[in-house]
């Protein structure tokens, strides 16, 4: 669990339990540490994943290594223009999107929904692990094996 001063909103290792028949997303993944479940659309051609594989999934408010407000003035991304090391350098696959919905369930369980240019994510589990995520907030999803 990340602190409020960190740009890391959520971080855990997930084991993929199922992939849809077209191979375009993993339907179910179970986390190792926080008892969370994840369903995620992703680009299978860029980053192929397989049933039984473990991946680290991180949600962040920025790609800056220095904390939450380090890259406010450099809010644009251009290929080749990067001059400093960022959080994305440590990951294999990165998506940028927006949180659009929260669903509350019984016993303190919530589901966070985000869209990454039409690729959708549903992350469900205890509200304690998702309390730093805000509806309408831009987020980065980062993955590595």
C-alpha positions in Angstrom: 0.0 0.0 0.0 1.4 3.4 -1.0 1.4 6.5 1.1 -0.6 9.6 0.1 2.7 11.4 -0.7 3.6 8.8 -3.3 2.5 8.7 -6.9 2.0 4.9 -6.6 -1.7 4.3 -5.9 -1.7 0.5 -5.9 0.9 -2.2 -6.5 0.6 -6.0 -6.3 1.5 -9.2 -8.0 -1.3 -11.0 -9.9 -1.5 -14.6 -11.1 -3.5 -14.9 -14.3 -6.3 -17.5 -13.8 -8.1 -17.1 -17.1 -7.8 -15.5 -20.6 -10.8 -14.9 -22.8 -11.2 -17.1 -25.9 -10.0 -14.4 -28.3 -6.9 -13.8 -26.2 -7.5 -10.0 -26.0 -7.6 -9.8 -22.2 -7.2 -11.7 -19.0 -10.6 -12.2 -17.5 -9.5 -13.1 -14.0 -6.3 -12.5 -12.1 -5.9 -13.0 -8.3 -3.4 -10.9 -6.3 -0.7 -12.4 -4.1 -0.8 -9.9 -1.2 -4.1 -8.0 -0.9 -6.8 -10.6 -2.0 -7.8 -8.5 -5.0 -9.2 -9.6 -8.3 -8.5 -7.9 -11.7 -10.0 -8.1 -15.1 -8.1 -6.2 -17.8 -8.2 -5.5 -21.5 -4.8 -5.1 -23.0 -2.9 -5.3 -26.3 -2.0 -8.9 -26.6 0.2 -8.2 -29.7 2.5 -5.9 -27.7 2.5 -7.8 -24.5 1.4 -11.5 -24.7 0.4 -13.0 -21.3 -0.6 -16.6 -20.5 -2.7 -18.5 -18.0 -0.7 -19.2 -14.8 1.8 -16.4 -15.4 2.5 -13.8 -12.6 2.7 -10.1 -13.4 3.2 -7.1 -11.3 0.5 -4.5 -11.8 1.0 -0.9 -10.6 -1.4 2.0 -10.7 0.3 5.4 -10.5 -0.8 9.1 -10.7 2.3 10.1 -12.6 5.4 8.5 -14.1 7.8 10.6 -12.0 10.1 8.9 -9.6 10.2 11.9 -7.3 6.6 11.8 -6.1 3.2 13.1 -7.0 3.9 16.7 -8.2 7.3 16.2 -9.9 6.1 16.2 -13.5 3.2 18.8 -13.6 5.1 21.2 -15.8 6.2 18.4 -18.2 2.7 17.1 -18.8 3.3 16.2 -22.4 4.6 13.0 -23.9 6.7 12.9 -27.1 8.8 10.1 -28.4 12.5 10.8 -27.9 11.9 13.9 -25.7 12.5 12.0 -22.4 15.6 13.3 -20.6 15.0 11.8 -17.1 14.4 8.3 -15.8 10.8 7.6 -15.0 8.7 4.9 -13.4 7.9 3.6 -16.8 11.5 2.6 -17.4 11.1 -0.2 -14.8 8.1 -1.7 -16.5 7.4 -3.6 -19.7 3.9 -2.4 -20.6 2.3 1.0 -19.7 -1.2 2.4 -20.4 -2.6 5.9 -19.6 -6.3 6.3 -18.7 -9.0 7.6 -16.4 -10.9 6.2 -13.5 -14.6 6.4 -14.3 -16.5 4.4 -11.7 -16.5 2.9 -8.2 -18.9 0.2 -7.1 -19.4 -0.5 -3.4 -20.3 -4.0 -2.2 -20.8 -5.5 1.2 -18.1 -5.8 3.9 -15.9 -2.9 2.7 -15.3 -4.3 -0.8 -15.2 -2.0 -3.8 -14.6 -2.2 -7.5 -12.6 0.5 -9.4 -13.3 0.8 -13.1 -10.9 2.6 -15.5 -10.7 3.1 -19.2 -7.4 3.2 -21.1 -8.4 4.5 -24.5 -11.2 1.9 -24.6 -9.3 -0.9 -22.9 -11.1 -1.5 -19.7 -10.0 -2.5 -16.2 -12.0 -3.7 -13.2 -10.0 -4.0 -9.9 -12.0 -5.4 -6.9 -11.1 -5.8 -3.3 -10.9 -4.1 0.0 -11.4 -0.3 0.0 -8.3 0.1 2.2 -6.0 -0.8 -0.7 -7.9 1.5 -3.2 -8.5 4.5 -1.1 -6.0 6.8 -2.9 -7.8 6.3 -6.3 -10.3 9.0 -7.2 -13.1 9.0 -9.8 -12.1 11.3 -12.7 -8.4 11.0 -12.0 -5.9 10.2 -14.7 -3.9 7.1 -14.0 -1.1 5.0 -15.4 -1.3 1.2 -15.4 2.2 -0.4 -15.5 2.9 -4.1 -15.8 6.0 -6.3 -15.7 6.8 -10.0 -15.4 
